[in-house]
Amino acid sequence: MVDALIAAINAGGGEALESWIQTHAILKPTKGADSWRDWFGRISRTSGGLVLERIDPPTASRELRVWVKTGNGDKLRRFGLFADPAGSDRADDFVIAVWPTAYTGTLVRQPADEAVLAALVTDRVAFGAGLDEFSGAALLADRGRPVGDAVAGMADVGRSIPNAATTRFHIGSMGKMFTAVAIARLVEDGRLRFESRLIDVLPDYPDRAAAEAITIAHLLSHTSGISLPYVEPTASTDRDPDRVSDALADIAASPLAFAPGSQSRYSNEGYTVLGAVIEAVTGQSYYDVIQREVFDRADMADTAFDRPGPLAANTAQGYRYGADDALGVLPRESNAPFLLDRGGPSGGAYSTTRDMTRFLNAFREGRLVSPAMVEALLTAEPNGQNRYGKGFTIIPVGERRMVGHSGGGPNSGINADAMIVRETGWSYAVLGNYDAPAAQAVAGALLAAAVAQPPSGAADGS
């Protein structure tokens, strides 16, 4: 199957690729023939041809990792094909990204003194930057107190402005945490319930049947059934940039992908609907609510939803592999044409590493919502996303939990990751201006170190 796919790519796509798709791919409403044709067609157009290097056995997620050399630059790259869970010999899904080189330095997986932790941050950032696989800032902190931080790369290549610890980066979907906190505050105030139906809050929602079935908890946990195929921005919209509810008509025009609560699928659109809920309940714009209830309360002075246009001072320009360059074999380009709308409830704010650790500490300590509500947001819904509560990712490591969110994606020039240990307050934030998973690769080393550290003042790792 892999040999046939590479042969089709090297033949220029077209009929050969079409034949492969019909023979070997499982086609679904959210990832049909067009999606397979589009992504593997991009590889055909830009890679300069592929030579198979090796195939790794399937992982726990059923991913078959295919490593190839590309003709353009002779770079080693990989893409993934996922085995059919039903057991057929077809590919159920695919993933294509530019995967960073595995870190060859020493990881910290036990309690360590601060000099060792600071060196880890410096070394891990330098390793990625030395391969031109990371550009951004990284911070490791103990209850908000910086222990180690490092920066690399350029905030603006054209003007020779380097990244700094205070540089603001686009944080992508990390903003879903802000939306979840704002919803939770409305629940605590008695103005909303997780069980509230969408129709109760937005009686004019265009799809009445969907609104009668969808609850606030469904939207928070990505189980609403609202899930549109991703389309890369091509032009700015005419919507009011100060309100998010103008997007509802477009979202409701597409039928639900599944019955609410029956399964899950990551949904940016579901969070946009949550933003409209916030506006309906408060009578204020989403942006004003988030500024007051999240940014101000967490002392996040350098975080905001910037409008499209020239970048604000001290803000990094994103650099991505072009939309056609799925395997990253050509030079990176500015992602300015990708950022055509103001960010919103599904993500898109700009922030700093220090502001993101401030947010996580304020959340953990019950300064944004009550401790009981913190646990409610960290509680998964039936049939929800793996390791996900309501707006927050939860990664169990032994008896501890890493809590936070990542943001960005391939071919976006955006990648960010920030998490905190629920039990101890150790946290990290890695924000970058290269495609995902560049920042997340760096974050992996910081996650391992953060979760291994004891609470402040403790003599062991308990």
N, C-alpha and C positions, 0 to 999 in steps of 0.2 A: 504494500500500500504506500509506504513512504517512498520507495523507489519510483513508483508511478507518479506520485505527486511531484517529486523533484524533476522528473522527466517532463511533466506538463509545464512546470515553471520555466524550465530551460528551453522549452519549445515556444516560449512567448505567450503562454496562457491560452487564450482563445478557445478553440474547439477542444484541444487536449485537456485543458483545465476543466471545461464544462463537462466533459465525459467523466473525468475523475470525480467531480462533485456529485454527479448523479449516481455514480457507482459506489462511492465510498463514504459520503457524508450523510449524516442524519440531519434533515432540514427541519427547522422549527420556526414558529411565527416570529420570534425575536432574533433568530440567526438563521435566515434562509439562504437560498442559493446566492442571492445578491451579496450577502455578507462574505461568504466564502470566496466568491468571485472577486470581490473588491479587494480584500486583504491579500490574498495570494497573487492576485493580479499586480498589486503594488510591488511585491517581491520580484515578480517576473520583470517588471519594467525597470527597476533600479539596482538590482543586486549584481548584475553582470554575470549571472549564472551561479548555480550552487553545486558544490561537491559534498556529498555526505561524508561526515567524519565518524559519527557514532550515533547510536540510539540508546539512551538510558532506559532501563526497565521501568515499567509503570510505577508511579508513586502511590501513596495512600489515596490521593485524590484522583487516581486513574490516569494521571498525565504521562504520556509517552514523550520524553524530551528528545528532540531531534536536533543534533548539532551539525552545522554545515559551515563550510568555508565559502566565502563569496568572491566572485570575480573582481568586483570593485574594491580594491584595497586588501584583498585576501584576508578578510577579517573572519574570526570564528564567531558565529552567532547561533542562536537557538530559537526554535519555536516549539510549541507543545500541541499535541493532539490528545484528546481525552477519549478513553475507551468507553464504549456503550455500556452503561450499568446493567442493561438487560442481557448482555453477553453476545451480541451480534459482532460481526467482524467489521462494522462500520465505525467511523469516528463520530462521537457524539458532540464534540465541541473543539474549539481551538483557542490558543492564546499566543499572541505575537507581541514581543517587547524586546528591547535591547537590554539584555541582562548583564549587570556589572560583573567583573572578575571576582571570584571568591577571595575573601581576605586571607592573607597568608601570615598575618601577625598573630600575636598571642592574645587570646580573649581572656576576660576577667569573669570568672564564674563562682567566685567566693568572696567573702568580706575582704576588703582591701583598704589600704590607707589612701588618703586623698591624692597624694602624689602619683600613685599608680593609676588611679582613676583619671586624673587629668592627663597623664601620658597616653592612656588608651584613647581618649577623645582626639588628642592631637595626632596620634599615629594613624588612627582609622581614617580621619579626614584627609591626611596627607597621602595615604595609600590610594584612595579614590581619586584625589586630585592629580596625583602623579600619572595616572593612566587616562586623565581627562574624562573620568567617569563620574566625577562629583564636582559640583560648584554650589556653594552655599555656606550655611552656618550650622553648628551643632553645639548643644549645651546639655550638660549633665548636672543635675541640681539635687540638693538634699532639702526637702521642704521649702523649695524656692530659692535657697541659697546656692549660687553657682559654685560648683566644685571643679568642673573642667569645661572649657569651651574652645572652639577652634573655627576658623573660617578659611575658605579657599575660593578661588575663581573670581570671575568678574561680574559685577552688578550691571555694568554697561560696557560692552566690548568696544563699541564705537568711540566712546569718550574716555576709555581707559580708566574706568572707575571700579576699584576692587570691591568685593563684598566685605562687609564688616559685621561685628557682633550686633550692631544696631540696625543693620539693613532690614527693610521690610520685604517679605516675599509673599507671592500669591500662595494661599494655603489650600485651595481646592475644596474638597469635600469635608475637610476638618470643620468647616462652618456648620455642619449638621449638628454638632454638639451645641452650638449657640441656639439654634432653633429648638432643640429638645429642651434646653434649660428654660427658654422663654415659655414654652408650652407647659412645662412642669410648674412654673410659677403661677400660671393661670389656674392650674389644677389645685394648687395649694390655696389659692385665694378663693376657691369655690366657684370660679367663673366658668369652669370647664371640667370634664371628667375624661379619663382615658377611655371610658366606655361610651362617651358621647358619639352619636352618629354624625357623619358629615352633614346630613340633611338638617340636623338640629341647629347647626351653626351657620351653614351656608344654604339656606332654603332655596336659593336661586341657582344652585350648581346645575350646569346644563344637562348632566346625565343623572336624572333623578333616581333611577333604579340603583345606580352605583352609589350615590350619596346615601341612600337608605341602608345599604349594606356595609359601607366602610365606616370604621370607627377611628378615633384619634390614635388608639394603640396600633391599629393596622398600619396607619401612615408612618408612625414612628419606627415600627419594626420591619418595614419593607414587605408587609404581607397584605397590602391593600389591593393588589392586582393592577394598580396603575403603573405601567412600565412601558415606555416608548423606546423604540430602537434609537440608539445614539446617532445623531447627525451632526457632523462638524459644522460650526458656524460659517456662513458664507456672506452674510449681510447683517447689518444692524437692524433692530426692530423699531417699530413706532410706539412701543408701549411706554407708559409713564415710568421713568426710571426711579421714581420715589415710592412706587407701590408695586407689589408683586401680584395682586389679584387680577391684573389685566391678562395674565397668562392662562387663566382657568379655561377659557373657551377652547383654546388649542389643545389643552390636556384632556378635557372631557370629550373631545371629538373622536378620540381613539377608544375602541372598546377595551374593557378590562382584559388583561392577559389570563386571569384565572379568578375564581370566586374568592372574594376577600376572606382572609384567614386560613385558606386551604393550603397555601404554600408561600414561598417567598421569592422575590426577585428584586435586586437592588434598584431603587427607584429615586432618581433625582426629582422627578415630577411629583412624587408623593410628598416630598419635603417642600416643594413650591406650594402645594395645596396647604400644607401646614402654615406656611407664611401667610396665606390668605385667611386662614382661620385666626391667626394672631391679629391681623388687621380688622377682621370682623368683630372679634370679641372686645378689642381695646378701642376701636375707632381711630387708631393711629397707624402710621406707616410701620411696616415691619422694621425698617432701618432705625426709626426713632425708638422703638421698643427694645431692640437689641442693644443700642447704644446705652440706654438707661439701665436695663435689667442685667446686662452681661458686661459690656466693656467698662462702664463706669464702676460697677460694683466690684469687679475684679482688678481694677486699677490698670486697665489695658490702654494706656494713653497712645500707643503707636499702632493700634489696630482699627481698621475702617474698611468699609465697602467703597472703594474708589470708583469713580465714574470712568467710562472708556475715554481714551485720549492720551495726551502726554502723561508720562508717569510722574507721580509726585516725587518730591525730593527724598533721597535716601531709600529708594525703592528699586528692587532688582528687575531688570528686563529678563524675561524668560527666553531660553534658547532651546529649540526643539529640532529633532530630525523632521524633515518635511513630511507633509501628509502622505506623500507617495513613497516615502523612504521607511518602510515598516521595519527593516532590520538595521537601520542606522549605518549605512555604508557611505553616505555623502556628508558634506559639512553641515553642521547645525545652522539654523536660521532663526531670526527673531520670531517670537510667537505673538507679536503685536496683532497680526490679522486674525489670530485665534480668539482674542479677547475683545469681542464686539459688543458684549452686554455687561451691564453692571452685575456683580455677584449678587447672591440672594440667599434664600432659605436652604438651598441645597449645597451652598458653598460659594467661594469666590471672594472672600475677604483678603486683605493684606495684613500681615502681622510679623512679629519678630519672635525669636526663640525665647526671649525673656517674657514677653507678653503671654506666650502660650503656656509656659510653666506657671506663670501667675494664674492663668485661667484654671489649669488643672488643680492647683493647690486650693484655690477658692472653692472649686467644686467639691474636692475631697473633704475639705474642712467644714462644709455646710454653710458657707458664706453666700452661696448663690441660691441654693435650695436647702431644705432641711436634710439632716442625715437620713431620715426615713425616705425622703424623696430621692436622695442619691441612690439608695438601694433599689427603689422602684425603677429608676432609669437603667440600673444595671441588671434588671431581671428580664430574661428573655420572654417573648410571647410564644404561644404555641405555633409551631411550623415556621418560626422566624429564621433569620439568617444565622449561620454558624458563628458562634462566638460573638454574638451581637445582642444588645439589649434594646434600648429605645434611644437611638442617636449616639450610642457609644459602643465601641468594640471592647470586648472583655477577653483577655488572653490568660487563662489559668496557667500558672507555673508553680507546681507543687501546691503548697497551701496559700499561695499568694495570687493576686490578680493584677494584671496590667490593664489599665483602663485609659482609653483615649480614642484617637481616630487618625487615619491617614488621609491624604488628598493628592489629587493629580492623576495623571495617567500617561500611557505611551503617546508620543507625538503631540504633546501638549506644552512642553517647557515648564511644567508644574509638577512638583513632588514635595510632599511634606509628611512628617510623621511625628506625633507627640503623644506620650503616654506617662501615666503615673502609677506607682505601686500603691494600691488601695490601702494596704496595711501599714506602710512605713512612710510614705510621702516622698520617696526617691522618684525623680522624674527625669525625662529627657525631652528635648525638642530638636528635630533636625529638619531644617527648611532649605530647599534648594531651588535652583532655576534651570535644571535640566529635566529631561523626561523621567517619568517613573520607570523602574524602581530605583533610581540613583540615590535618593535620600533615604529610602527605606532600607537599602543595603547597608548604609552607614548606621542607621538606627538599630539594626539587628544586634550589633556589637554593644551598643549602649543599653539596649533592653536587657541583655544577658547580665550586664554589670549592675544595672539598677535593681533588678529583682533579687540579686544575691546579697545586697547590702543590708545590714541590720538597722533597726530604728536608731536614730541619734541617741548616743549614750549607752546603747546596748553593747555588751561585750562579745556577743556571738551573733550568729545569723538567724536567731529565732524571731 
